[in-house]
C-alpha cells in the first residue's frame, strides 16, 4: 500500500548532513520503503540514507513529497508527517554571519599608514598575530592502489570500526559544536549508501580505490547543488574518506612530516577539514586564512567555537612572500596585513590591546561575587550540557552550575551511558566546581527529546506528553543508574539533584522513595555518598505554583524554568510560528506567578533560582533582581556582562520596579516600564576617570584617536567604534583641530555615540598633529550625541576660550591625576 504527503522545506540551510541524520533516524523505525522527492530538482532519495537525502539537494522553501510503500506505510506516513511539521524545523539553525562586507569601514588610523592589506571574507571574529604558515592538505589520491587481495572486506571493516571508535570518543568528550559536527561525520560513514557503495566494489577494487570511487561520486553529486551550504559538505565527505583511508593504509603517510605548530601562528590553507582543525594546537593557533571555505563550513563553525579569527577567499599565492613572516589577521575588518611597517604593527598591537582590555574588564567582574550597587548579593551560575563545558564556565565567573542538562549524555548514541560513564561526567563537573554548588538535573528525555533506543511512542503534543519524570517508572533501572552515579559522585563536591516536569506531590514522594532505596543500596555496599544531598524540583508546570507551600515540606530548593513555564502558563508553543508572538515572559500573569513562587518559598526558608533564557536578558535583569531570586543561571559567556550590569542596579529600586510590573495590565505596559527604567539607568557622566589618560605613550595622531575611540567602546559609550572614529576623522579632514600651545580638540557630533563623552590624553612626549599649530602633548576629544548639539558647541567654545590662558593650560599639565584634571575642567567649563 502506498501513502504520501507533501511539505515545504523550512530549514534555513536545507537538508544537509545534520538534519538528514535526524530524519533518517525517524525513518529507520519503519519497515516500509520511504522516499523523499524534491520537486525543484526532480531528485529522489532513500529517506533511510543520510547521503541519499543530502543528494536530493533540498533547499529552503523547496516543495517536496515523502512517499511510503510497504506494510506499515500508513503508520509511517502519519508519524513522519507530524515529525516534519513539529520537530524537523528545529533540526537546523541560521548560522552566525557577519553583516555585508560593504559596510566595513577601514579606520583612517590604519589607512594613513599605507598598510599592505589583502581583503578576505570575514568568517569568525577576532584579531590575531603570528607567523604565517601554510598547511598542505592530504591528497586522497595518494592512497590509490591497484593491489587487491582477499582481505579487502576485512580491511574496510577494521578501518570503519577504528574511525567509528575515534569519532564516538570525540562525541563523548567534545564540546557541543564538536559533537554536532562529528555526529554528522559518523552518520556519513555509517550510511547505507556509503557502506554499500564501497562494499559492492571490494570484489574487484582495492579498499582504497573503492573508497575513492564512492567519495568522488558523492562529492560530484554535492558539487552540483545550488546551495553553497551543501557544496561545502564536499569537504566533510573528503574528511571522513581520508580518515578511513589512513586507517586502512596507515603507512602511506609515514614519509610525510606531521604538521604541527611551533610558535604563535596564522595558518593558511586551501582547505582545512574539521579533523585537521581539531588536531591543531589551539594555544598556538592565532588565526585561520582559508582559500575556499564559506560561512557554513564545519571547520569555520569550529573556529567560531574556539574563538579563532578566520578569513576566507585569500589565495596562498597572493601572500606567498609573507610565508614564515609575521602577519596580522583582522577578522573584524576582513583583512590580512602582510609586510607590516612599525606603524602598522603599532595599530594592530593596540587593537589587540583594546580587545584584551575589554576581555580583562569583563573578567574582573567575572570573578567577583555578583552584587548590586546597594550590596545585595545574588548567585550567577552557568547552564551546561556536558562535563567539558564546566572548566570554561567557572573560568568565565560561574558561581555554580545552575543547570546540568544530563539528558545530553543519553542522546545521539545507540545505548544509554552506564553508571561508570555517568559517574565520571558528574565527578568531572564537581571537581571543576571546586566546592561551588552543582545542580544536576535528572534526564529530561522523551517527548520533544526522543531517544531511539528507548522506543518511546510518537506523540502529537510532545511538550505535554510522556517525558522527564513521567517516564521514570517505566525505565526504573535507567533512573536508578543515574541516581546511583550522582550519589557516588556527590562525595567529590557540592552536588544537588533536581527533578524535571514535576506536577504533583505524589510524583516527588515517589522520587524520594527511589532516592532512599538507592541510598540504602549504597550504604549496604559501603559506598560513600553525601547523605545530606539536597533534592529540588524544576518549577515549570503552573500547577506547582499554587501548592509551593506543600512542596516546601518535600524538597530543599526550587528552580524556575522560565522557558517552559511561560509556554505552559500562556498555552503558547514557542516553536510554533503562528503563535510564537504570544510567547513573552513579561506577561503580567508570568510575573505574578514568579512572585507567588518566590514569596511562598522564602516564607518557608527555601532557595529559589531561575534557569531559563530570561536570566541573561539585560533589560529584564532588574525585574528578576527585584523579584528576590536567590540565583539566576545562563550560558557562560554572558556571566561577566551580567555581573558588571548588577553593579549598576539598585536592589531596593528593583523591588519597587517589580512590584509596579506586577500591577501592569499588559505586556506593553511592562515593556514601557522597563524602557523608562533603562533610559534612566543609561545616563552616564560626560567626563569620568576611565576616559582620562596621563603619561600616555601614543606615538602619533592616529594612535591617539584609535586609542581614545576604542576606549569609548570598552566603556560601553559607543556601539560602533569604527564609525565613530570615521566621524572624528571626517572633522579632521575639514580642518585640523590643533589649537596651538600643544593642545588639540578633535570633536564630532555623531549618531554612533551612546553616551556623550569627553576623552583626555596627556602624552608623555609631544607628537606631530599635522597642523600649522605645531606639536601636541594634550588632547581633549569631544564625542557628543547629535541630540546634544547645543552642549557640543558650548563645551568646545568654553574650552577654546580657556585654553587661551597659560594658567589654565599649565594647571591641566601639572595636574597629578585624572581626578585632578576632571576637577579643573568641571570647575572652569561648568559641566
Protein Blocks (a to p, Z undefined) as FASTA:
>chain_A
ZZddddddfbfnlpafklmmmmmmmmmmpmbdcddddfklopacdfkbfklmmmnopaeh
iacddddedjklmmmmmmmmmmmmmmmmmmpccddddddfklpccdfklmmnopaddddd
dfbgcdddddddddddddfklmgcfbdcfklmmmmmmmmmmmmmmmmmmmmmmcfklmmm
mmmmmmmmmpmklmmmmmmmmmmpcfklmmmmmmmmmmmmmmmpmbfklmmmmmmmmmmm
mmmmmmmmmmlmmmpccdddfbdcddddfbdcfklmmmpcfklmnbdcdfkbcfklmklm
mmmmnopacdehiafklmmmmgoiacdddfknopacehiafklmmmmmmmmmmmmmmmmm
mmmmmmpccddfkopacddddddfbfklmmmmmmnopabdfbdcfklmmgoifbdcdfkl
mmmmmmmmmmmnnopacddddddeehjlccfklopacdfblmlmcehjllmmmmmmlmmm
mmmmmmmmmmnmccddddehiabfklmmmmmmmmmmmmmmmmmnopacdfkbccddddfb
fklmmmmmmmmmmmmbdcddfklmmmmmnopafklmklmmmgcfkbfklmmmmmmmmmmm
mmnopacddfbfklmmmklmmmmmmnopabdcddfklmmmmmmmmmmpcfklmmmmmmmm
mmpmbfklmmmmmmmmmmmmmpccfbdfklccehiabfbfklmmmmmmmmmmmnopafbl
klmmmmmmmmmmmpccbegjhiacdddddfkbfbgcddddddfbdcdehianbpafbdcd
ddddfklmmmmmmmmmmmmmmmmpmklmmmmmmpcbfklmmmmmmmmnoZZ
